Amino acid sequence: MSFQLDKKQRIKEMLKCGKDPSYFLNTYARISHPMHGLILFDTYNFQDDLLKDFNDYRFNVILKARQLGISTITAGYIVWMMLFHRDKAILVMATKFATAGNLVKKVKSIMRNLPDWLKIATIDVDNRTSFELSNGSSIKAASTSGDAGRSEALSLLVLDEAAHIEGLEELWTGLYPTLSTGGRCIALSTPNGVGNWFHKICVDAESSTNNFHLTTLSWDVHPDRGEAWYGKETKNMSKRQIAQELECNFNTSGETVIDPECMEWLLQCAKEPKYRTGFDRNFWIWEEFDSTCNYLMVADVARGDGADYSTFHLVKLETLECVGEYQGKPTIDMYANMLNQVGREFGNAMLVVENNNIGFSVLDKLIEYQYPNLYYSIKSTHEYIEQYQAEYKNNAVPGFTTSMKTRPLIIAKLEEFIRNKLIKVYSSRTVNEMKTFIWRNGKPQAMKGYNDDLVMALAIACWIRDTAIQNSSRDLNYQKAFVDAIYTTKTTMNTQIKGQEGYKKDNIFDKMSEAKELYDQHNWIIK
């Protein structure tokens, strides 16, 4: 439309623009294009839909792919709000102060490039990352400090790249009251793993359990993008980058310890338990005890502050299936009694208890119960030692010690087992913990506000299965080979039978026979 309008036409156009932000932007707004310079803002259909949502809903959350112009259409909406409404206070927050400042600059640029007759309010106060109009409307960029925006009554809060804003959960607690007088919120971002504020808001919005309206915009909503464009863009991108930048996929974005492809496989394996039992019904069982099989049971004991859980996994060693799992908050006595009962019911399963903190109290109870198959290790080397041997060694301790030395080893073993699909996990609780088990400051740990008790117990199980038990079976194999060699030796006198000449009590052949018996009892663990 030509901007050469008479006074009556201009007033008519102002009224029309004030009622319809889409008409206003498509007719009079200009934006900076990286290739073509200043061009008319010709919005796409999905951008027009967003403008309508911004007006229809107080709270909007936008899960988006990269480079769809969502920040630009948001800037356009802000221009419309500030220009055609009085005393609107707008706050823009992003991962970095500079990012928030860039959105403010977009708003200022669109405002300045409007026709002069349409500038019904002028910029009175102009700073680098904030400005104020003559009608009382203002906008400013803010950092993510704890007191950002707390003292202001906001008309609109924009959270740009919300999934990447550190500590947004705490910030939102302070920011939400500033919107209580009718203020609006627009949160937009690409995904960045699960468990953060943005992910929670999206999930709750999808299930209609919060006040946010969810819009999901993947790469293909843009009319100029097709399979050829997608192939070219993703040629040098990892699966994680594709999920985050283009596909709006929470589960395969973010820096999770477990690879995204492995996470998808775990999600496919998850299924409902056959039984939910125990005093709190938190003991989940997928398969009954099989007397022909052997079991490993690994327990993690809660710290006692109520923030985490006591957990255990019951692993069937022949198939490496997690056929049982517990997660709850029992007392020390109740938990020790439960471990004792479940372990005995599953064929005196080898019971491994993490001996950090309160774990020693649980182990004391299990020793008091005379549990027959407790895991012991050498204090200095963390090497596994048989229970009957541990009774005579001063440096043997019950349970498994998670330390700075062993933690990276057990997590590496867990990742290896899952990557090679050696272990089957059926529990949705464990898989959900893996979604929030991420690299933080170079260390694998639970995302802030989440737990990793089930993950750590499973990691210990993988390490025990592949080191302690495997090494034990190898030693037994050596003993068998040595005993078999003795058996084939021809002697003039059979000194292996009690009562015969040459027999001596506690001689070497008795010890070899004991080793063979030990081998026969444990030959199931030999690969």
N, C-alpha and C positions, 0 to 999 in steps of 0.2 A: 504494500500500500504506500502511496506517495505521502510524504510528510507535509506537503503543501496543502494545508487544510485551513478553512476559515474558522473563526472563533466558535461558532455553533457546532461545527463538525468536531473540533478538538474537544469540546466539553462532552460531546456524545461518545467520543473515543475514550476519554478518560473514564467515564462511567462504565463503559463496556470492559475496559482493561481491569478496573477495580473489582468487577464481578467474576472475571474469568482469567486466572493466571496463565492458562495455556494460550489463550488468545493474545494476551499481553506479551508473552515471551516470543511467540511465533511471528508477531507482527512488528514489534518495535525493539526487541532486545538483540544486541550484537555480542558475539563472543570471539575470543582469540583462537584461531585454528593454527596448529603448528606448521602447516604447509601453505595455507591460503590467507593467513593474516586475519583481519577483522571481517567476520562474515555474519549474516543474519542467523539467529538461533532457530534452526529448523528442527524441531523436536521429533523424535521417533514415537511410535505409538506407545511403547512401554514407558517412555518418559512422561507422556501425557497421562497415562494411568497413574503414575506416581504422584503427579500434581494433584490429581483428584483425591488420591488416598491421603495426601498431606492435609487436605481440607476436611475430608470426611472422618478421619481418625485422629485422636489426640496423640496416640503413641504408635509410631511406625518403626519396624525393624526390617532392614533390607539386607538379605543374604545375597551377595552379588559376585559376579566374576570381575576380572580386571578390565579397565578401559571401556566401560560402557557409558561413561558420561554421567554417572550418578551424582558425583560431587558437583558437577556443573549444573545439573537440573536442580539440585538442592540449593545452590547459590542463586539460581534464577528465582526459585520460590521465596528465598529470603529477601531478594530485592523487591518482589511484589508485596510481601508482608510489610516491609519497612516503609515503602513508598505510599501505600494506600491505607495504612493504619497508623494511628498515632500512638506514641509511647510504648512501642514494642521493644522489649529487651531480649537480645539474642546472644547466646553464648556458644562458641564453637570450641570443642575439645577434641584432641587427637593424640596419636601415639607420641608425637613430638610437637613442641610449641610451633616450630616452623611449618609443620603440616597444617595445623589449625590456622596459622597465619596465611597460608596460601589460599585457603578457602575464603577467608575474609577479603583477600586481594581480588579474587574472582568476583565477589559481590560488588566491590568498589568499582571494578572495571566495567561490569555490566551497567551499573548505576551511572557512571560518567559518560557512557556512549549512547545513552538514551537521547531522543530529540529534546531540545531545550524546553519546548512547550509542555512536554510530559513530565518534566522535573518539578512536580508540585511541592517537593521538599528538597532542600539543598543541603550539602554537606557543610556543617558548621564547625565541628571539631574533627580534625583529621590526623590520626596517628598511623604508624606503620602497620600495626595489627589490630586497629580498632578505629571506628569513626562514629559520629553522631549526626543525625539529620535535624533540620530545623523544626520538624514536627515532634521531636522528642524520642524518636526511635533510634536505637543504637545497637551496635554489634561489636563484639571483641573476641579475640582468641585467648584461650586460657591454657595454662600448663596443667599437668595431672597431679598437682600438689593436693594434699589432704583437705585444704580449706577452699579449693577452687569453686567459686560460685555459691558458696554456702550462705553468704549474707545478702544475696540478691533474689528478687522475685522475678523469675524468668518467664518470658512469653514463649520462647522456643529454645530448646537445648539440642544441639547437633553433636553427635558422637561419631566422628569420622575414623574409620578403621578401628571400630570398637573392640573387635576380637584381639587386637594387639595392644590395647591400653592396659598396662600393668596395674593391678590392684583396683580394677574398676568396680569390683563388688563393694569395697569400702567406700569408694567415691560416690557410688550410686546411693548409698545410705544417706549421705549428706546432701546430694543433689536433688533427690526425689521431692523432699519437702518444698524446694524452691518452685516446683511446678504445681503446687497444691491449689493455687488460685486460678487454675484453668490453663496453665502452661502446657506446651506440647513438646514432644521429643521425637527426634529422628535419629535412629542408630543405624549406621551402614557399615558394612565390612565384608571382606573376603573371609572365609573360615580360617581358623588357626587352631585346629585340634578341638578336643571336647573338654568340658568341665569348666571353661571360663564363663564369665558373665554373659557374653554374647551368645555362646552356645546354649546356655540355660534359657535365656530369653527367647531364642528361636524355637527351642523344643517346647517350652510352655505355651508360646504363641500358637504353635501348630496344633496343640491339644486344647487350645482355648482356655487355659488355666491362668492367664494373666491378661493385662489390658492392651497388649501390643498387637498390632496387625502385621502379619508376616508377609513379605513379598520376596520370592526367590527368583533371581535373574541369572541364569547360567549363560555361558558364552554365546549360545546360538539364538538368543532373543534379538541380537543385533541383525538387522536385515542384510547387512553387507558381509556377513560371515557364514561360510559354508564349510564343507568337509575339506576342501583344498586349503582354506585358510587355517583350519584346525590342524591339519597335518603339518603345515609349514611352521606354525607357532610351537607345536609340541615336539618338534624333531629333536631338539636338544634339551628338553625338560624331563626331569624325573617324574615318577608317578605321584610323588608327594607334591611337587610343584604344580602339576596339572590339576590335581584335586583342589589345591588351595587357590590357584590363580584363575581357573577356568570352569571347574565342574561343580563348585559349591558343595563339596563333599567334606563333611566334618570328620568322618571316621578315618580317612586316609590323608588328612592334612595335619599339620602340627608335628612337633619333634618327639613323637612317641618312641620309646625304646624298641618296641616290637615293630617290625616293618609293616607298612600298610597292607601289602599283599597277604602277609601272614595274619594280620588282623581280620581281613575278610574271611580267610579260611576258618579262623577261630569262631567267628560269628555264625558261619554255616554249621559248625559242629555243635553249637550250643543247643540244648534241648531241656525240656522240663524233667525234673527228677521223678523217679518212680515212687519214692516215699519222702515225706517231710516229717521227721520224727524228732525225738529228744524232748527235754522238758520245755523248751521254748520253740519247738518245731523248726529249728534252724539247722538241724542235721539233715542234709539232703543226700539221698542214696539213689544211685542209678542202677545198681546191680547187687543182688544178694551175694552172700559169702559162698565161695566155691572152694570146697575142701581140697581140690586138686591144684589150687593156685596158691601163690605166696603174695603177701601184701607188705607195703611200706607205708607207714603213717608218720606224717611230719606236722608238728604243731608249733604255732607261734603264739606266745602268751602276751596279752595286753599289758601295757605299762602300768595300768591301775588308775590313770587320771580320767578315765571315761571317754577319752578322745579317740581311742582306737579299739580294735576288736581282738578277741582270742579266736584263732582259726586253726583248722587242720585240714589236710588233704589225705585221702586214703587212695593209694595208687596200687593197682594190680600189676605186679612186676612182669608177668608173662606177656601182657599186651600193652603195658604202659598206658592204661586208661585210668583216669581219675574217677573212680566209681563211688566215692563218698566225699563230702565236704561239709565243714561246719564253720559258721561265722556268728558269733554272739558275744554277750558280755556276762558270763557266769562268774561266780566267786571262785577263788583259788581252789577251795575244797571241791566244789561242784565240778570244776573243769578237770581236775586231776582224776576224780572218780569216773567222769565220762570217758576220758582217755583210756583209763584202765579197763573199763567195761568194753568199749568199742574195739580196742586192740585185741583183747582176749577173744571176743566174738568173731573177729576176722583172723583166726588161726594164730594167735600170738604174733601179730604183725610186728616187724621191727619198728619200734617207736622212737622217733627223733624229736626231741623238744629243744627249741632254741633256748639256751641257758642265760640269755641276757636278762638283767633286771629281775622281774618276778618269776622268770622261768625256773630259777633254782628252787623256789618254794614248791612249784608243781613237781619238779623232779624228786624232791625230798619225799613228797607224798607217794609218788610212784614207787620209789625204793621201799617205802614203808609197806606199800601194798604187795611188794615182792613181784613186781612185773617182770616176767621172764626174759624179755628181749629188748632191753633198753640200749640205745646207741651211746657209746662212749668214745672219747677221743683223747689224744695226748695233748696236754695243755700247751706246750711250746710249739708243736708242729701242726696241730689240728688234724692229725692222722687218726683214722678209725682204728679202734682196738676192740677185740671181742670182750663181751661182758664178763666172762669168767676170768679173763686175763686182767681186766681192769681192777678187780677186787684186790690184786696183789701188787698194784703199781701206784706209787704215791703221786705220780704226775698225770694220772688219768682222771678226767672229769666227765660226768654224765652230760649228755646233750651236745648240741652243736653251737659253736661260738661264731656269731656274725661279727666280724671285725673289719677294720680298714683293709686287711689282707684278704679275707675270705669273701667280702661282699661283692667286689667286681668279678671274682671267679664264679660265684653261684649265679649271678645275673647273666654272665656270658654263657654259662651252661644252659640256662633257661632259654635264652635267645637261640642258641644252637639247636636245642631239642624242638622248639617250635618251628624254626626255619626249615628244618629237615623233616618236619611232620612226624617226629618220633613219639610224641606224647599227645594223647587225646584229652581235651578238656571240654566237659559238657556244661559247666556251670556258667550261667549268665553273670553271676556275681563276680567271678574271677575275670571274665572277659571285660566287664565294665571297669574293673580296676586297671586292667592293662591299657584301656583307652586313656586313662589319666596318669599313667606311669610314663614320665617324660624325662628328657634331659634338661636339668636345671643347673646352670653354672657348671656345665661339664660333668655333672653327676646324675646317675639314674635314680630318680625318686618320684614319689607321688606329687601331683600338682597340689599347690597350696589349697588347703581345705578338704583334701581327699585322703584316702587311706591306701596302703599297699601291703596290708597284712597277708592277704591271700596270695598275692604275687610273690612275696618273699618266701612264704612257706613252700610254694610250688618250686621256686628257684632252688631252695635247699634240697627238695625231693629229687630234682634232676641231678644235682651235684652228687648227692649220696648214691643215687642209682648208678651213676657213671664212674664214680671214683671208689668210694669205700666198699661197696658191694662187689664191684667189678674186680678190684684189687684182691679182695678176699677170695673170690672164686679163682683168680689166677694162682694165688698161693696154694689153694687146695689142689689145683691141677698139677702144680709142681710136686706137691707131696704125693699125689697119686702116682705120678711117673716114677718118683723115687721108690715108693713102696713096691710098685710092679716090678721094678728092676731087681729088688731084693728077692721077690717071690720067685723069680726065674733062676736064681743062683742055686746051683746044686751043692748040697752039703752032705757030709756023712751023718749028720745028726740034725734032726728037726728040732731046733731050739725055740720054735714059736709056740709050742703046745705045753701048757702047764703040766707038771708032773714028770715030763721026760728029762732025761739026763742032759745037763747043760743049761736047763732053764733057770733063769735068775729073775727074781721079782724086779719089776720096774726096769727091765732091760730095754734095749733100743727097739726090739721087735714089738713090745707092748705099745711103745709110743707110736710106732709106725701103724699098728693096728688101729690105735685111737685116731690117727690122722686119716686113715682110710674111712673109718666110720663117719668122721666129720665131713669128709668129701662126699660120701654117699648121701648124707643129710642135706647137703647144700649144692649138689651138682646141677640143680635147676637154674642156677644163676650164671652158669657158664655159657658164653655166647656160642 
